[in-house]
Amino acid sequence: MEKMVSTEVVRVRGLEIGKGMPKICVPVAETSREEILRAAREAGNSAADLLEWRADCYEEGADRRKVQSLLLSIRREIGDMPFLFTFRTREEGGAGLCDLSLRDYLWLNYCALESGAADLADVELRAGENVMRTLVGAAHSLGRHIVGSCHDFQKTPETSRMRDVLLTLDCWGADILKLAVMPREEADVERLRMAGREASVRTGHPVIAIAMGELGKRSRTQAERFGSAVTFGCLGRASAPGQVPVEELAGLWHQ
């Protein structure tokens, strides 16, 4: 298998993202506190390398106090496993159980980072440069990291647009650059592969390049060919189209 092409490594609790084979992240996308903690325990005992909590799926996701309390409970369940906090907006495929103003989105992400439970936070490109740079600065001052992300559930943009998205996330200071798109034909998957690898080489930062759905499944199972430092696998319900079970991904990595 091909190795990572990025030159910079993001170190999180001993995990080196951007070095060696792609790391496996398992999303927790349940709605209630009890279900979330059960899924976190399962993730902590799985072959995954890190956990992502999709707080937009939580029925109390707009309540910062309840989110902070749950963050700490998740941390207790998973021990020293690296932890990515994500509030995905409705516009980028989020659950839509609650909508946040831009100010509340910024504060929720800051609270997650400041809590000491989350090691990384996902910040969307659509939040804008000011929000991104503010959260990058806060994260770095706390010894945390930012995944800058952009999702298109409708199509695969032009190759130049995909490259520009990843380069913009880099320019705004994100530590890991994530782009997820919906392919309509095999050529779309190949164009994403080219954009992901080019961005990884040009920026030197770890990249996550995902083609969603059945057509794009090889971007998950062959993540290293796409320049991806992380791939997302499921334990139960998938949080995005085309996710592959964690154990299947782990089997591929260790062949």
Secondary structure, 3 states (H helix, E strand, C coil): CCCCCCCCCEEECCEEECCCCCEEEEEECCCCHHHHHHHHHHHHCCCCCEEEEEHHHCCCCCCHHHHHHHHHHHHHHHCCCCEEEECCCHHHCCCCCCCCCHHHHHHHHHHHHHCCCCCEEEEEHHHCHHHHHHHHHHHHHCCCEEEEEEEECCCCCCHHHHHHHHHHHHHCCCCEEEEEECCCCHHHHHHHHHHHHHHHHHHCCCEEEEECCCCCCHHHHCHHHHCECEEEEECCCCCCCCCEEHHHHHHHHCC
